[in-house]
Amino acid sequence: MNNEKTVSKRTEYKEYDADENITKWYEKIYYEKGRYIKQTEYNPDGSIESWSVSEYGNNGEIVKFTVYNSDGIIRNWIESVYNTKGKLIKHIHHNSQGEIEAIFDY
């Protein structure tokens, strides 16, 4: 599978406090099939707080969702498992060391 993606859309949204100061802002990047591939979370000063990346399987399902700290080190990730009909049956949550922290069966 070719991992190169053509960016088709970027969206941005911001969170504000009661005084209308920006507390966080987010940018999402989508590729040509409309699938979200990366979200970056910024601090009010514009520095990166974290970012996340979604990886998709051949049928368009998210198979891995990874969150990175601002320094590029993995914070955690979630693997998604599907049955042969494409239904989500399990989420496996890993910590930064790769240890399984939780498993959710559906």
C-alpha positions as CSV (number, residue, x, y, z in Angstrom):
1,M,0.0,0.0,0.0
2,N,1.3,3.4,-0.9
3,N,1.7,5.6,2.2
4,E,2.0,8.9,0.2
5,K,-1.1,11.0,0.6
6,T,-2.3,14.1,-1.2
7,V,-3.5,16.7,1.3
8,S,-7.0,17.8,0.2
9,K,-8.2,19.8,3.1
10,R,-6.9,21.6,6.3
11,T,-9.3,22.7,9.0
12,E,-8.6,24.7,12.1
13,Y,-10.5,25.4,15.3
14,K,-9.8,27.2,18.5
15,E,-10.8,27.0,22.2
16,Y,-11.3,30.1,24.2
17,D,-11.7,30.9,27.9
18,A,-14.4,33.2,29.4
19,D,-12.3,36.3,28.6
20,E,-12.1,35.2,24.9
21,N,-8.4,34.3,25.1
22,I,-7.3,31.4,23.1
23,T,-6.5,28.4,25.3
24,K,-5.7,25.9,22.6
25,W,-6.0,25.6,18.9
26,Y,-6.0,22.7,16.6
27,E,-5.2,22.0,12.9
28,K,-6.5,18.9,11.1
29,I,-5.2,17.6,7.8
30,Y,-7.1,15.3,5.5
31,Y,-6.0,13.5,2.5
32,E,-7.8,12.9,-0.8
33,K,-10.4,10.4,0.4
34,G,-11.5,12.8,3.1
35,R,-9.8,10.8,5.9
36,Y,-8.2,12.7,8.7
37,I,-4.5,11.9,8.9
38,K,-3.0,14.3,11.4
39,Q,-4.1,16.7,14.1
40,T,-1.8,19.2,15.7
41,E,-2.6,20.7,19.1
42,Y,-1.1,24.2,19.7
43,N,-0.6,26.2,22.9
44,P,-1.8,29.8,23.0
45,D,1.7,31.0,22.1
46,G,1.7,28.9,18.9
47,S,4.1,26.2,20.2
48,I,3.1,22.6,19.6
49,E,1.6,20.7,22.6
50,S,1.1,17.4,20.8
51,W,0.0,15.9,17.5
52,S,-1.7,12.7,16.5
53,V,-1.7,10.6,13.4
54,S,-4.3,8.2,12.1
55,E,-3.3,5.2,10.0
56,Y,-5.9,3.5,7.8
57,G,-6.3,-0.1,6.5
58,N,-7.1,-1.1,2.9
59,N,-10.9,-0.8,3.6
60,G,-10.7,2.7,4.9
61,E,-10.8,1.8,8.6
62,I,-8.6,3.4,11.2
63,V,-6.1,0.7,12.3
64,K,-3.8,2.8,14.5
65,F,-4.1,6.2,16.2
66,T,-0.8,7.5,17.6
67,V,-0.3,10.6,19.9
68,Y,3.1,12.3,20.0
69,N,4.5,14.8,22.5
70,S,5.8,18.1,21.2
71,D,9.4,16.6,21.2
72,G,8.3,13.8,18.8
73,I,8.2,11.0,21.4
74,I,5.2,8.8,21.3
75,R,2.8,9.5,24.2
76,N,0.5,6.6,23.5
77,W,-1.3,4.7,20.7
78,I,-4.5,2.8,20.0
79,E,-4.8,-0.2,17.8
80,S,-8.2,-1.0,16.3
81,V,-9.2,-4.6,15.4
82,Y,-12.0,-5.4,13.0
83,N,-13.9,-8.6,12.2
84,T,-14.1,-10.0,8.6
85,K,-17.2,-7.9,8.0
86,G,-15.4,-4.6,8.9
87,K,-17.0,-4.1,12.3
88,L,-14.8,-2.7,15.1
89,I,-14.4,-5.4,17.7
90,K,-11.5,-4.2,19.9
91,H,-9.4,-1.2,20.9
92,I,-6.0,-1.9,22.4
93,H,-4.5,1.1,24.3
94,H,-0.7,1.2,24.6
95,N,1.5,3.6,26.7
96,S,4.7,5.2,25.6
97,Q,6.7,2.1,26.4
98,G,4.4,-0.1,24.3
99,E,2.8,-1.8,27.3
100,I,-0.9,-2.5,27.0
101,E,-2.8,-0.3,29.4
102,A,-6.4,-1.3,28.4
103,I,-8.3,-3.4,26.0
104,F,-11.9,-2.6,25.1
105,D,-14.0,-5.3,23.4
106,Y,-17.1,-4.2,21.5
